[in-house]
Amino acid sequence: KDWLHSLTALKRGNPLDFIQDVSSMGLGLWGMWNQSKRANETGFLADEEENIGLAVGEVVAITGCRSDQTSADVGNVHADFQV
């Protein structure tokens, strides 16, 4: 959420963005509270049957060269890596 934008708009007399941000945060907190009520005595939820063995992950690729280019520490990519 862009709270600075929302607060600036609120000060200018347009409360819609601010109200949307606050209500979104409230719904998120309500959802977390409901999850906490289903937690066991250690504070964790049991995995749902359809989610057992699954994990959520995020992959970020950082690239700097085309595949036919070389980096400073490799003289000949094709010879060094058999590509």
Secondary structure, 3 states (H helix, E strand, C coil): CCHHHHHHHHHCCCCHHHHHHHHHHHHHHHHHHHHHHHCCCCCCCCCCHHHCCCCCCCCCCCCCCCCCCCCCCCCCHHHHHCC
